[in-house]
């Protein structure tokens, strides 16, 4: 087996890390806020998106169940 090498070369000096880009440090906030009669509500926020999706799914399910019950009522006559 070989022993450890004894070269007299200096190690490579690395440059300091580059500054992170301005976009990643300070992102610009989008101004998607809509005003309503009740005050300022951010309709584009994640919370409102989830709430509106749940309401939409519930209304779709209610309409579909009403349609099935109506068709069942018509066919049972």
DSSP file (Angstrom, degrees, kcal/mol; ACC not computed):
  #  RESIDUE AA STRUCTURE BP1 BP2  ACC     N-H-->O    O-->H-N    N-H-->O    O-->H-N    TCO  KAPPA ALPHA  PHI   PSI    X-CA   Y-CA   Z-CA
    1    1 A X              0   0    0      0, 0.0     2,-0.2     0, 0.0     0, 0.0   0.000 360.0 360.0 360.0 150.3    0.0    0.0    0.0
    2    2 A X        -     0   0    0      1,-0.1     2,-0.1     3,-0.0     3,-0.1  -0.577 360.0-126.7 -85.9 150.3    1.1    3.5   -0.6
    3    3 A X        -     0   0    0     -2,-0.2    -1,-0.1     1,-0.2     3,-0.1  -0.328  48.2 -65.7 -83.8 174.3    1.7    6.0    2.2
    4    4 A X        -     0   0    0      1,-0.1    -1,-0.2    -2,-0.1     2,-0.1  -0.351  59.8-108.7 -62.9 141.5    0.0    9.4    2.3
    5    5 A X        -     0   0    0      1,-0.1    -1,-0.1    -3,-0.1    -3,-0.0  -0.396  21.7-155.4 -72.6 149.7    1.2   11.7   -0.5
    6    6 A X        +     0   0    0     -2,-0.1     2,-0.2    -3,-0.1    -1,-0.1  -0.360  30.8 155.5-124.3  52.1    3.4   14.6    0.5
    7    7 A X        -     0   0    0      1,-0.1    -2,-0.0     2,-0.0     0, 0.0  -0.528  39.5-142.6 -76.1 147.4    2.8   17.1   -2.3
    8    8 A X        +     0   0    0     -2,-0.2     2,-0.2     2,-0.0    -1,-0.1  -0.007  53.2 133.1-101.3  30.6    3.5   20.7   -1.3
    9    9 A X        -     0   0    0      1,-0.1     2,-0.2     0, 0.0    -2,-0.0  -0.555  55.9-121.4 -80.2 145.5    0.7   22.2   -3.3
   10   10 A X        -     0   0    0     -2,-0.2     2,-0.1     1,-0.1    -1,-0.1  -0.522  30.6-104.3 -81.8 154.0   -1.5   24.7   -1.6
   11   11 A X        -     0   0    0     -2,-0.2     2,-0.3     1,-0.1    -1,-0.1  -0.396  42.6 -95.4 -74.1 156.8   -5.3   24.1   -1.3
   12   12 A X        -     0   0    0     -2,-0.1     2,-0.6     1,-0.1    -1,-0.1  -0.556  33.3-135.6 -75.5 131.1   -7.6   26.0   -3.6
   13   13 A X        -     0   0    0     -2,-0.3     2,-0.2    -3,-0.1    -1,-0.1  -0.790  19.8-143.5 -89.5 122.9   -9.0   29.2   -2.1
   14   14 A X        -     0   0    0     -2,-0.6     2,-0.1     1,-0.1     3,-0.1  -0.588  15.9-114.8 -86.5 146.9  -12.7   29.5   -2.8
   15   15 A X        -     0   0    0     -2,-0.2     3,-0.1     1,-0.1    -1,-0.1  -0.437  43.3 -92.3 -72.3 152.5  -14.4   32.8   -3.5
   16   16 A X        -     0   0    0      1,-0.1    -1,-0.1    -2,-0.1     3,-0.1  -0.325  56.2 -85.2 -63.8 152.3  -16.9   33.9   -1.0
   17   17 A X        -     0   0    0      1,-0.1    -1,-0.1    -3,-0.1     3,-0.1  -0.251  49.2-105.9 -60.4 142.9  -20.5   32.9   -1.7
   18   18 A X        -     0   0    0      1,-0.1    -1,-0.1    -3,-0.1     2,-0.1  -0.364  40.3 -96.9 -68.7 149.1  -22.3   35.2   -4.1
   19   19 A X        -     0   0    0      1,-0.1    -1,-0.1    -3,-0.1     3,-0.1  -0.414  46.1-104.3 -63.2 138.9  -25.0   37.4   -2.5
   20   20 A X        -     0   0    0      1,-0.1    -1,-0.1    -2,-0.1     5,-0.1  -0.326  47.2 -91.8 -63.1 150.7  -28.5   35.9   -2.9
   21   21 A X     >  -     0   0    0      1,-0.1     4,-1.5    -3,-0.1     3,-0.3  -0.220  27.6-120.3 -65.1 155.1  -30.5   37.6   -5.6
   22   22 A X  H  > S+     0   0    0      1,-0.2     4,-2.8     2,-0.2    -1,-0.1   0.828 110.9  61.1 -64.8 -32.3  -32.8   40.5   -4.6
   23   23 A X  H  4 S+     0   0    0      1,-0.2    -1,-0.2     2,-0.2     5,-0.1   0.899 107.2  43.8 -63.3 -40.4  -35.8   38.6   -5.8
   24   24 A X  H  4 S+     0   0    0     -3,-0.3     3,-0.3     1,-0.2    -1,-0.2   0.808 117.2  45.7 -76.7 -28.3  -35.3   35.8   -3.3
   25   25 A X  H  < S+     0   0    0     -4,-1.5     2,-0.4     1,-0.2    -2,-0.2   0.923 128.5  18.8 -79.1 -44.9  -34.5   38.1   -0.4
   26   26 A X  S  < S-     0   0    0     -4,-2.8    -1,-0.2    -5,-0.1    -2,-0.1  -0.703  76.9-165.7-130.4  79.2  -37.3   40.6   -0.9
   27   27 A X        -     0   0    0     -2,-0.4     2,-0.4    -3,-0.3    -3,-0.1  -0.370  26.7-115.0 -68.0 145.6  -40.2   39.3   -3.0
   28   28 A X        -     0   0    0     -5,-0.1     2,-0.3    -2,-0.1    -1,-0.1  -0.661  28.4-126.2 -81.5 130.1  -42.6   41.9   -4.2
   29   29 A X        -     0   0    0     -2,-0.4     2,-0.2     1,-0.1    -1,-0.0  -0.599  20.4-125.1 -78.7 133.1  -46.1   41.4   -2.8
   30   30 A X        -     0   0    0     -2,-0.3     2,-1.1     1,-0.1    -1,-0.1  -0.566  12.7-137.7 -76.0 140.5  -48.9   41.1   -5.3
   31   31 A X        +     0   0    0     -2,-0.2    -1,-0.1     1,-0.1    -2,-0.0  -0.661  50.9 139.3-101.6  77.6  -51.7   43.6   -4.8
   32   32 A X        +     0   0    0     -2,-1.1    12,-0.4     2,-0.1     2,-0.4   0.028  25.9 132.7-106.3  25.0  -54.7   41.4   -5.4
   33   33 A X        -     0   0    0      9,-0.1     2,-0.4    10,-0.1     9,-0.2  -0.630  39.1-159.2 -85.2 132.4  -56.9   42.7   -2.6
   34   34 A X  E     -A   41   0A   0      7,-1.2     7,-1.5    -2,-0.4     2,-0.4  -0.865  12.0-132.6-108.9 143.4  -60.5   43.6   -3.5
   35   35 A X  E     +A   40   0A   0     -2,-0.4     2,-0.2     5,-0.2     5,-0.2  -0.786  26.6 179.0 -96.4 138.3  -62.7   45.9   -1.4
   36   36 A X  E >   -A   39   0A   0      3,-2.2     3,-0.9    -2,-0.4     0, 0.0  -0.703  46.1 -96.4-124.3 179.0  -66.2   44.9   -0.5
   37   37 A X  T 3  S+     0   0    0      1,-0.2     3,-0.1    -2,-0.2    -1,-0.0   0.822 123.3  55.5 -67.1 -29.8  -69.0   46.6    1.5
   38   38 A X  T 3  S-     0   0    0      1,-0.3     2,-0.3     3,-0.0    -1,-0.2   0.554 122.8 -93.7 -80.4  -7.2  -67.9   44.6    4.6
   39   39 A X  E <   -A   36   0A   0     -3,-0.9    -3,-2.2     2,-0.1     2,-0.6  -0.866  69.1 -20.9 128.4-164.1  -64.3   45.9    4.4
   40   40 A X  E     +A   35   0A   0     -2,-0.3     2,-0.4    -5,-0.2    -5,-0.2  -0.729  59.0 175.0 -87.9 122.6  -61.1   44.7    2.9
   41   41 A X  E     -A   34   0A   0     -7,-1.5     2,-1.3    -2,-0.6    -7,-1.2  -0.995  30.1-136.6-126.8 132.5  -61.0   41.0    2.2
   42   42 A X    >   +     0   0    0     -2,-0.4     3,-1.6    -9,-0.2     6,-0.3  -0.705  25.1 178.1 -88.9  90.2  -58.1   39.3    0.4
   43   43 A X  T 3  S+     0   0    0     -2,-1.3    -1,-0.2     1,-0.3   -10,-0.1   0.714  75.5  61.0 -67.7 -20.1  -60.1   37.0   -1.9
   44   44 A X  T 3  S+     0   0    0    -12,-0.4    -1,-0.3    -3,-0.1   -11,-0.1   0.440  80.3 112.4 -87.2   1.1  -56.9   35.7   -3.5
   45   45 A X  S <> S-     0   0    0     -3,-1.6     4,-1.9     1,-0.1     5,-0.1  -0.310  78.9-115.8 -74.5 161.0  -55.5   34.3   -0.2
   46   46 A X  H  > S+     0   0    0      1,-0.2     4,-2.1     2,-0.2     5,-0.2   0.866 112.8  55.9 -63.2 -38.5  -55.1   30.6    0.3
   47   47 A X  H  > S+     0   0    0      1,-0.2     4,-2.3     2,-0.2    -1,-0.2   0.933 110.1  43.6 -62.6 -46.8  -57.7   30.5    3.1
   48   48 A X  H  > S+     0   0    0     -6,-0.3     4,-2.7     1,-0.2     5,-0.2   0.845 110.2  56.7 -69.6 -31.7  -60.5   32.1    1.0
   49   49 A X  H  X S+     0   0    0     -4,-1.9     4,-1.9     2,-0.2    -1,-0.2   0.919 109.6  45.3 -63.2 -42.4  -59.6   29.9   -1.9
   50   50 A X  H  X S+     0   0    0     -4,-2.1     4,-2.3     2,-0.2    -2,-0.2   0.917 113.3  50.0 -67.2 -43.3  -60.1   26.8    0.2
   51   51 A X  H  X S+     0   0    0     -4,-2.3     4,-2.3     1,-0.2    -2,-0.2   0.924 111.8  47.1 -62.1 -45.0  -63.4   28.1    1.7
   52   52 A X  H  X S+     0   0    0     -4,-2.7     4,-2.3     1,-0.2    -1,-0.2   0.865 111.0  52.6 -66.1 -35.1  -64.8   29.0   -1.7
   53   53 A X  H  X S+     0   0    0     -4,-1.9     4,-2.4    -5,-0.2    -1,-0.2   0.914 109.7  48.3 -65.5 -42.4  -63.8   25.5   -3.1
   54   54 A X  H  X S+     0   0    0     -4,-2.3     4,-2.4     2,-0.2    -2,-0.2   0.915 112.0  49.2 -64.5 -42.7  -65.6   23.8   -0.2
   55   55 A X  H  X S+     0   0    0     -4,-2.3     4,-2.4     1,-0.2    -1,-0.2   0.905 111.5  50.0 -63.1 -41.1  -68.7   25.9   -0.7
   56   56 A X  H  X S+     0   0    0     -4,-2.3     4,-2.2     2,-0.2    -2,-0.2   0.904 110.8  48.5 -63.5 -42.3  -68.6   25.1   -4.4
   57   57 A X  H  X S+     0   0    0     -4,-2.4     4,-2.4     2,-0.2    -2,-0.2   0.914 112.1  49.5 -65.1 -42.0  -68.3   21.4   -3.8
   58   58 A X  H  X S+     0   0    0     -4,-2.4     4,-2.4     2,-0.2    -2,-0.2   0.907 111.5  48.3 -64.4 -41.7  -71.1   21.4   -1.3
   59   59 A X  H  X S+     0   0    0     -4,-2.4     4,-2.4     2,-0.2    -1,-0.2   0.892 111.7  50.0 -66.1 -38.5  -73.4   23.3   -3.7
   60   60 A X  H  X S+     0   0    0     -4,-2.2     4,-2.4     2,-0.2    -2,-0.2   0.919 111.9  47.9 -64.0 -43.2  -72.6   20.9   -6.5
   61   61 A X  H  X S+     0   0    0     -4,-2.4     4,-2.4     2,-0.2    -2,-0.2   0.889 111.6  50.7 -65.2 -39.2  -73.3   17.9   -4.3
   62   62 A X  H  X S+     0   0    0     -4,-2.4     4,-2.2     2,-0.2    -2,-0.2   0.922 112.2  46.4 -64.3 -44.3  -76.6   19.5   -3.2
   63   63 A X  H  X S+     0   0    0     -4,-2.4     4,-2.0     2,-0.2    -2,-0.2   0.891 112.8  49.8 -64.8 -39.9  -77.7   20.1   -6.8
   64   64 A X  H  X S+     0   0    0     -4,-2.4     4,-2.2     2,-0.2    -2,-0.2   0.901 111.3  48.2 -66.6 -41.3  -76.7   16.6   -7.8
   65   65 A X  H  X S+     0   0    0     -4,-2.4     4,-2.4     2,-0.2    -2,-0.2   0.885 110.4  52.0 -67.8 -36.9  -78.6   15.0   -4.9
   66   66 A X  H  X S+     0   0    0     -4,-2.2     4,-2.3     1,-0.2    -1,-0.2   0.896 110.1  49.9 -63.9 -38.9  -81.7   17.2   -5.8
   67   67 A X  H  X S+     0   0    0     -4,-2.0     4,-2.4     2,-0.2    -2,-0.2   0.907 111.1  48.1 -65.6 -42.4  -81.5   16.0   -9.4
   68   68 A X  H  X S+     0   0    0     -4,-2.2     4,-2.4     2,-0.2    -2,-0.2   0.911 112.9  48.0 -65.6 -42.5  -81.2   12.3   -8.4
   69   69 A X  H  X S+     0   0    0     -4,-2.4     4,-2.2     2,-0.2    -2,-0.2   0.900 112.4  49.7 -65.3 -40.1  -84.2   12.6   -6.0
   70   70 A X  H  X S+     0   0    0     -4,-2.3     4,-2.3     2,-0.2    -2,-0.2   0.912 111.8  47.3 -65.8 -42.6  -86.2   14.4   -8.6
   71   71 A X  H  X S+     0   0    0     -4,-2.4     4,-2.3     1,-0.2    -2,-0.2   0.903 112.5  50.2 -65.6 -39.7  -85.5   11.8  -11.3
   72   72 A X  H  X S+     0   0    0     -4,-2.4     4,-1.2     1,-0.2    -2,-0.2   0.879 110.5  49.9 -64.4 -37.5  -86.3    9.0   -8.7
   73   73 A X  H  < S+     0   0    0     -4,-2.2     4,-0.4     2,-0.2    -2,-0.2   0.908 112.1  47.2 -66.9 -42.3  -89.6   10.8   -7.9
   74   74 A X  H >< S+     0   0    0     -4,-2.3     3,-0.9     1,-0.2    -2,-0.2   0.897 113.2  48.0 -67.1 -40.4  -90.5   11.1  -11.6
   75   75 A X  H 3< S+     0   0    0     -4,-2.3    -1,-0.2     1,-0.2    -2,-0.2   0.726 103.2  62.4 -75.5 -20.4  -89.7    7.4  -12.4
   76   76 A X  T 3<        0   0    0     -4,-1.2    -1,-0.2     1,-0.2    -2,-0.2   0.589 360.0 360.0 -81.6  -8.6  -91.6    6.1   -9.4
   77   77 A X    <         0   0    0     -3,-0.9    -1,-0.2    -4,-0.4    -2,-0.1   0.477 360.0 360.0 -77.8 360.0  -94.9    7.4  -10.7
